[in-house]
């Protein structure tokens, strides 16, 4: 199976052939995946070198001319380092583009904390109007990338990861998918957390939703799932419902979105993800998941303890 980043390069290279409005802007990272595309479209595949603020500035400039820029580098260099440019060159100027990141929260532990960005989605939450996709498999990444490229002039963030689920799901951009139904509560697994969540809740009587688009948050599907929990359990909605949110980035990033979706209904929310405490080890992705309490065993303990 190819990786999400490999799929990104192949899909976007094909999209460049079909849509003359698209342009790719790189900051050295990922350039090898676009060698052929750069040869075919030298005016629309731009490598600015290791200059992340310029990466975003060039993308914003292209958007002002009517182009649909696709920007790519590691999340820490795409969102955190040039955040002022994201805020001003896209948000303040009222233009859109597609930011496609890699490395995420713990994809390359040997790179150290400079190459980790557990706060990227929370940081984008301070800006208005961003769609945020978090695929859990290369096939889903392709679906979401194609949707983002065709999203008019809207700003879109696609968070790619080396951490992936074993199989793709039949996702729809913007909508969560009901993977299984239960009566004791709802667990929302975001992107690459799905496999671990399904292992963790095996034998537990819970509904599992799978979210690959987290902004805008799909409140209607969550409310429908809660209606199903209430109907299956025979418990009146006034008694409240438990919701557990498992995200591959900063813990609690989407708890406010869940609370907003359920503002008129009694509920409790447990947000699981990367804590603010830095895990000062290299190791592997699996070791980071365990160290952050996001491996299946730890998830089962935390979810079971929370459910009523």
N, C-alpha and C positions, 0 to 999 in steps of 0.2 A: 504494500500500500504506500502510495506517495504521501508526503507530509502536506499539511495545510499550506505552508509557504511554497512548496513545489507546485501545488495546484494553483495557488495565486498567480505565480509567474506564467504558467501555461495558459490559464484562462484569460488573464488580462492581455497577454500577447495576442490571443485570438480576437479579443474585443477591440484591440487597436486596429485590426484589419477591417472590422465591420463598422466602426463608429469614428469618423474623422474628428469628432468633438473631444474624444478622450486624449489625455496626455498622462504620462507616468513621470513622476519626479522622485528621484532617489538621492540618498546621501551616502553613497558608496556601498552600504549594506544592501545585499540583494541584487547587485548589478549583474552578476554572472547569469542569473535567471532570465535576463532581458537582453542578452548579447545579440540574438537574431533579431529581436524586435527593434533594437537600437539601430541595427544595420538597415532594416527596412524602413524605419520611421525616425531618422535622426533628429527631426525637428519636434518629435513628440515623445521621445524618451530622453530625459534630461537627468544627468548625474551631477549634482552640485558639489560633490566631495563631502568631507566630514564637516558639514556646516548645517546643523539642524535648524537653526533659526532661519537661515536662507532657504532651506527646503520648504518650510511652511510659507515664507514670504513669496517665493516663486509660485507656489501653488495658488496662493491668494491672488497674485497678479494674473495668472492664467485664467482663473475664474472670472476676474473682472473683464476679460476680453471675450467671455462667452464660452470658454473651454470647460470641460469637466475633468479637473485634475485628480489623479490618484496618487497619493503620497505614501511612501513606505519606508519604515525603519523599525528599530526596536521601540517598544512602547515607552520606555523611559526617555528616549531621544525624540519621540514623535509627539508626546503629550506633555510630559513633565518639563523637559528642558526648554522647549520653545513655546511654553503655554501662553506667554504674552502675545506672540504672533498668532497663535490659534484664536485667542480672544479678539484681537484687533483685526487681523488680516482676513479672517473669515467672519467672525461674529459681528464686529462693529461695521464692517463694510457690507454686510448683508449678502454674502455670497456663499456658495456651497462647494463641496468637494468630498472626496472619499479618503479618509485616513485609514490605512491598513497597517496594523502593528504586528510585531512578533515579540517573543521572549516573555511577555506577560509578567506574572508574579514570581515564577520560580522555574521557568523553562530551561535556563542555562545557569545552574547554581555556581559553576566554576567561574562564571563571569563576575560574580560578586554582586553586591547590592546596587552598584551602578547600572546593572543590566536587568534590574527587576523593577516593576512598576505596579505594585498591588493597589495603588491609589488612583490609577488612571481613569477608571469609570467614575469614581466619586469626584474627581477633579472636573471632568467634562460636565458633571451634573450642575456645576456652578454657571454653566452657559445655557443659553436658550436654544431649543429647537433641534438638538442633535439626536439622530437615531443611532442606537448602539446595538450591534450584532455580536454575538458570542457563539460561534459555531463549535460543535463538539466533534466534528469529523470532517475530513477533506471534501466529501461530497456535499455536506451542508455548507462548507465554506464557499464552494463554487456557486451554490444556489444564492447565497447571501451576497456574494461579490457581484454576481450578475444583476441582482436586484438593486444593489447600491449604485452600480455604474449607470443604471437606467433611471435613477431617482431624481430626474429633473435637475434642479439647482439646490437640492437639500443637502445639508451637511450630515455625513454618515461616518461612523467609526466602526471598523470591522476588526475585532480582536482575535487574531490567529494565535494558535498555541501548539507546542510540541506535545502537550498533554491532550490525548484524544480518546474518545470512546471506541470500542471495538467494531461497532457497526453504525451506519448512518440511520437516521430516522426520516420519515416523510414529513419534513417540516414545511411550514408556510411562513414567509417573512412577516414579522409583526404579530404572529400568533403563537401562543404556547400550545403544546401537544399533550393530551391526556394519555399517559403511558399505562397506567393501571388505576383502578378505583378501590377505595376502602371506606371505612366508617369512623376512624378515630382521629382523622385530621388530614391535612394536605402538606405534602413535602414538594417544594419547588427546586428542581435541580437545574442549574444553569450550565449550558455548554458541556465542557469536558467532565463535569462532575457527575453526569448521569450514571455511568457504569458503577461508580463507587456508591452512589446513593441507592441504586437498585439492590446491590449486594447488602448494603447496610440495613435496608428495611425488609429484607426477605423474611416472611412470616409475620410481619407487622401489618395490621389492618388499616393501611393508610392509602390515600390517593396520591399518585406521583404525577406532577406536571413537569414537562420539559420545556425550558425557555431558551431559545437561541436569539431572540430579540428582547432586550431588557429595557430599552427606551425607544418609543414610548412603552411603558409597562402595560402588559395585557391584563387589565383588571377584569373585563368581562369573562374571560375564561376562568380566572380564579373564582369569581363569584358563582359561576355555573358549577364549578367543582365543589364549592361549599354547599350549594343547594343540593348537589348529589349526596354529599356526606350527611347532611341533615335528613334527607329522605331515606337513605339507607339505614341510618342509625335510629331513626324514629325520635331523635332529639330535636326539640324546638330550637329554631335559630337564636332565640333569646338567651339560650344557655351558652352561646359562644362557641368558637371553633379555634383550634390550634393550627398555626401555619409555621412551617419550618422552611427557611430559605437557605440553600447551600450554593454559594457563589465562589468562583475561583480567584477572587480578588478581595479587597478590603471587607472584612466582616461588617454587616449592617448596611452596605451600600444601597440596597433596595428595600430596606425595611420601611422607609418613609413612603415609598411607592405602594407597598402592600397596605400600609395603614390608610393611605388616601383612598385606595380602591375599596376598602372595607370600612370607611368612615361611619357608615350608618349601621354597622353590625358589630356586636360584641365579639372580640377576638383577642388572641395573644399571638405574638410573632417572636420567633427565635431566629436571629440572623447568624449563620455560620459562614466563615470565610477566613481570610488571612488576618490575623490579629495585628495590632499596631506594633507589638513587640517584634523586633527584628530577630530572625533566626540566623545567628552568626555562624553558619556552617555551610560547606559547599555541598557535598553529597550528590544525590540524584533527585529526580522529580518525586519518585515514590517516597524517598526519605524526607523530603520537604513536606509532602502531604501528611506523613505520619507525625512529623515534628510540629505541624500546625493543627493537629487534631482533625484532619480531613480524610484520613484513611478509612476504609469501611468499618473496621472495628471501633474506632473512636467515634465515627458518626453514629453508629448504632447506639452506643452508650449515651451520647448527648441527645439524640432524638428520643430515645425511649424514656430518659429521665424527664424530658420536657412535656411529653404527651400526657394529657389528663388520664 
